[in-house]
Each structure stands twice: as structure tokens, then as C-alpha cells.
Amino acid sequence: MLADLTIDLSGLNCPLPILRAKKALAQLQSGQMLATTCTDPATPTDFAAFCRQTGHELVESTANNGKFHFIIKKR
């Protein structure tokens, strides 16, 4: 799946990954996709809650070797 914007949030701990994702989403138009890579183990729960609260769609959430990858579709 191709994202319109990709950001690497590796090394950042809560709440910075969410805050940086929110800032990145503000640059996108409705329907565009943001891809993120994170290392904070709390991010799967945080990103799911963030999307539920803001109305963005969490299209994909995967984990591999201590890295978490998310694709979020802007509402």
C-alpha cells in the first residue's frame, strides 16, 4: 500500500509519536495516507485510540523485529 507521506518516529516515546503523526496528518488532504514507523511498544494501543478518537482510519498495523508500522488514512 502506497502512502502519500512517510515519517520515521523511531526512538521517540509517548506522547511524541502521536503528536508528530497528528502534525503530519495536518499536511494531508482527506483520504490521503500516512505511513509511520515507531519503536515505542505502547504505540499500537496509542495509535488505535488516536484513530478512534479523531475519526482517522487505521488501515494497517504491523510489528516486525521491535518496529511498529502503521498506515493511517486521513478522515
Kinemage of the C-alpha trace (Angstrom):
@kinemage 1
@onewidth
@group {chain A} dominant
@subgroup {mainchain}
@vectorlist {calphas} color= white
{ca met a 1} P 0.000 0.000 0.000
{ca leu a 2} L 1.449 3.355 -1.006
{ca ala a 3} L 1.410 6.230 1.439
{ca asp a 4} L 1.293 9.889 0.496
{ca leu a 5} L 3.653 10.745 3.361
{ca thr a 6} L 6.037 8.543 5.358
{ca ile a 7} L 7.611 9.506 8.680
{ca asp a 8} L 10.066 7.640 10.898
{ca leu a 9} L 9.248 8.038 14.579
{ca ser a 10} L 11.798 5.503 15.793
{ca gly a 11} L 13.369 6.336 19.138
{ca leu a 12} L 10.515 8.577 20.253
{ca asn a 13} L 8.433 7.699 23.296
{ca cys a 14} L 4.865 8.576 24.218
{ca pro a 15} L 3.400 11.088 23.524
{ca leu a 16} L 5.787 12.207 20.764
{ca pro a 17} L 4.840 9.598 18.110
{ca ile a 18} L 1.177 10.612 18.321
{ca leu a 19} L 1.972 14.325 18.331
{ca arg a 20} L 4.257 14.011 15.292
{ca ala a 21} L 1.686 11.878 13.460
{ca lys a 22} L -1.007 14.455 14.203
{ca lys a 23} L 1.233 17.200 12.795
{ca ala a 24} L 1.965 15.129 9.679
{ca leu a 25} L -1.733 14.368 9.128
{ca ala a 26} L -2.460 18.110 9.188
{ca gln a 27} L -0.391 18.407 5.982
{ca leu a 28} L -2.511 15.833 4.142
{ca gln a 29} L -5.833 16.102 2.366
{ca ser a 30} L -8.828 13.972 3.297
{ca gly a 31} L -8.374 10.403 2.035
{ca gln a 32} L -4.579 10.580 1.836
{ca met a 33} L -2.407 8.068 3.692
{ca leu a 34} L 0.308 8.497 6.309
{ca ala a 35} L 2.809 5.711 6.984
{ca thr a 36} L 4.756 5.678 10.244
{ca thr a 37} L 7.483 3.536 11.773
{ca cys a 38} L 7.778 3.522 15.568
{ca thr a 39} L 9.786 1.694 18.218
{ca asp a 40} L 7.794 2.597 21.363
{ca pro a 41} L 5.962 -0.595 22.460
{ca ala a 42} L 2.943 1.497 23.517
{ca thr a 43} L 2.278 2.798 20.001
{ca pro a 44} L -0.097 0.030 18.832
{ca thr a 45} L -2.504 0.911 21.633
{ca asp a 46} L -1.858 4.650 21.290
{ca phe a 47} L -2.420 4.784 17.523
{ca ala a 48} L -5.602 2.682 17.751
{ca ala a 49} L -7.009 5.038 20.400
{ca phe a 50} L -5.878 8.117 18.457
{ca cys a 51} L -7.669 6.947 15.310
{ca arg a 52} L -10.837 6.051 17.228
{ca gln a 53} L -10.918 9.481 18.870
{ca thr a 54} L -10.113 11.540 15.773
{ca gly a 55} L -12.041 9.616 13.121
{ca his a 56} L -8.968 8.730 11.052
{ca glu a 57} L -8.831 5.146 9.775
{ca leu a 58} L -6.078 2.834 10.986
{ca val a 59} L -5.673 0.929 7.723
{ca glu a 60} L -2.729 -1.224 8.759
{ca ser a 61} L -0.879 -2.014 11.977
{ca thr a 62} L 2.051 -4.446 11.889
{ca ala a 63} L 5.024 -5.299 14.083
{ca asn a 64} L 8.371 -6.704 12.991
{ca asn a 65} L 11.632 -7.006 14.969
{ca gly a 66} L 10.709 -4.346 17.545
{ca lys a 67} L 9.413 -1.886 14.945
{ca phe a 68} L 5.772 -0.982 14.568
{ca his a 69} L 4.389 0.154 11.230
{ca phe a 70} L 1.101 1.994 10.834
{ca ile a 71} L -0.815 3.306 7.856
{ca ile a 72} L -3.433 5.901 8.686
{ca lys a 73} L -5.995 7.282 6.254
{ca lys a 74} L -6.952 10.873 6.995
{ca arg a 75} L -10.662 11.451 7.517
